[in-house]
Amino acid sequence: MSRIGKLPIEVPAGVTITIDENEISVKGPKGGLTVPHLSDVTVTLDGSVLKVERNNDERVARAQHGLERALLNNAVTGVTKGFEKKLEVNGVGFRVQTNNPQEIEMQLGFSHPVIYKAKEGITLSNDKMVITVAGIDKQAVGQVAAEIRALKKPEPYKGKGIKYVDEVILRKAGKAGK
């Protein structure tokens, strides 16, 4: 039995779940998300508890069991609390400013400013040198944060670049002088 798949999902008040043949829609106070309904699992809603059960013990069904439960749990958490990732910009002369919640402008040591436009449903904000990526879709928030980090990855000698706030950059000693 899947350790993740067998756990029930508590559905908080204010969240409505509609189970169709091809997709499961989750609506809450922050918005709505759809999760694909995988073929080898059965999703049931008993009052305020959502349960995911697999139809058989084949390898594909076992894999989809935990996946479906994780996707549904992320959707329920997203429409109630939302997700956010924080990125820290380190470097002399590096600057960050937001013009609107969908766009961020950065000076990253290039000859031109870098402007990043987020997709629909993602909001970008900054507080000095910390960029906050927020939204209801966990996958989209992580993807946008990874794309922003990829603009200037942290380097191991001085630590300059964009890194996650909780990320640890292993530093190298550099050239030994005489």
FENJOUR-V691902 format. One record per backbone hydrogen bond with DSSP energy under -0.5 kcal/mol. NH is the residue of the N-H (numbers start at 1). CO is the residue of the C=O. E is the energy in kcal/mol with one decimal. If there is no record, write none. Layout:
nh=NH co=CO e=E
nh=NH co=CO e=E
This chain:
nh=6 co=2 e=-1.8
nh=7 co=4 e=-1.2
nh=9 co=50 e=-2.6
nh=10 co=8 e=-0.6
nh=11 co=9 e=-0.5
nh=11 co=48 e=-3.1
nh=12 co=10 e=-0.7
nh=15 co=12 e=-1.4
nh=16 co=14 e=-0.5
nh=16 co=27 e=-2.5
nh=18 co=25 e=-2.6
nh=19 co=17 e=-0.5
nh=20 co=18 e=-0.6
nh=20 co=23 e=-2.2
nh=24 co=35 e=-3.3
nh=25 co=18 e=-2.5
nh=26 co=33 e=-3.1
nh=27 co=16 e=-2.7
nh=28 co=31 e=-2.8
nh=30 co=79 e=-2.1
nh=31 co=28 e=-0.7
nh=33 co=26 e=-2.8
nh=35 co=24 e=-3.0
nh=37 co=22 e=-2.4
nh=38 co=36 e=-0.9
nh=41 co=38 e=-0.9
nh=42 co=53 e=-4.1
nh=44 co=51 e=-2.5
nh=46 co=44 e=-0.6
nh=46 co=49 e=-2.9
nh=47 co=45 e=-0.7
nh=48 co=46 e=-0.7
nh=49 co=46 e=-1.5
nh=50 co=9 e=-2.8
nh=51 co=44 e=-2.8
nh=52 co=5 e=-0.5
nh=53 co=42 e=-2.9
nh=55 co=40 e=-2.3
nh=62 co=58 e=-2.2
nh=63 co=59 e=-2.0
nh=64 co=60 e=-2.5
nh=65 co=61 e=-1.5
nh=66 co=62 e=-1.1
nh=67 co=63 e=-1.5
nh=68 co=64 e=-2.7
nh=69 co=65 e=-1.6
nh=70 co=66 e=-2.3
nh=71 co=67 e=-2.6
nh=72 co=68 e=-2.3
nh=73 co=69 e=-2.4
nh=74 co=70 e=-2.3
nh=75 co=71 e=-1.9
nh=76 co=72 e=-2.5
nh=77 co=73 e=-2.5
nh=78 co=74 e=-2.3
nh=79 co=75 e=-2.2
nh=80 co=76 e=-0.9
nh=81 co=77 e=-2.8
nh=82 co=77 e=-1.8
nh=83 co=135 e=-3.3
nh=85 co=133 e=-2.5
nh=87 co=131 e=-3.1
nh=88 co=163 e=-3.9
nh=89 co=129 e=-2.9
nh=90 co=88 e=-0.6
nh=90 co=161 e=-2.8
nh=94 co=91 e=-1.3
nh=95 co=107 e=-1.6
nh=97 co=105 e=-2.5
nh=99 co=103 e=-0.7
nh=100 co=103 e=-0.8
nh=103 co=100 e=-1.6
nh=104 co=116 e=-2.3
nh=105 co=97 e=-3.3
nh=106 co=114 e=-3.2
nh=107 co=95 e=-2.6
nh=108 co=106 e=-0.7
nh=114 co=106 e=-3.2
nh=115 co=113 e=-0.6
nh=116 co=104 e=-2.9
nh=116 co=114 e=-0.5
nh=117 co=115 e=-0.5
nh=118 co=102 e=-3.1
nh=118 co=116 e=-0.6
nh=122 co=119 e=-1.6
nh=123 co=134 e=-2.8
nh=124 co=101 e=-3.4
nh=125 co=132 e=-1.9
nh=127 co=130 e=-2.3
nh=129 co=127 e=-0.6
nh=130 co=127 e=-1.4
nh=131 co=87 e=-3.0
nh=131 co=129 e=-0.5
nh=132 co=125 e=-3.3
nh=133 co=85 e=-3.1
nh=133 co=131 e=-0.5
nh=134 co=123 e=-2.4
nh=134 co=132 e=-0.5
nh=135 co=83 e=-2.2
nh=136 co=121 e=-0.5
nh=138 co=136 e=-0.7
nh=141 co=137 e=-2.3
nh=142 co=138 e=-2.2
nh=143 co=139 e=-2.1
nh=144 co=140 e=-2.4
nh=145 co=141 e=-2.2
nh=146 co=142 e=-2.1
nh=147 co=143 e=-2.2
nh=148 co=144 e=-2.3
nh=149 co=145 e=-2.3
nh=150 co=146 e=-1.9
nh=151 co=147 e=-0.6
nh=151 co=148 e=-1.0
nh=152 co=148 e=-0.5
nh=152 co=149 e=-1.0
nh=154 co=162 e=-0.6
nh=155 co=160 e=-2.1
nh=159 co=155 e=-1.1
nh=161 co=90 e=-3.0
nh=162 co=152 e=-3.5
nh=163 co=88 e=-2.5
nh=163 co=161 e=-0.5
nh=165 co=86 e=-2.0
nh=167 co=164 e=-1.2
nh=169 co=167 e=-0.5
nh=170 co=168 e=-0.6
nh=172 co=156 e=-2.3
nh=177 co=175 e=-0.6
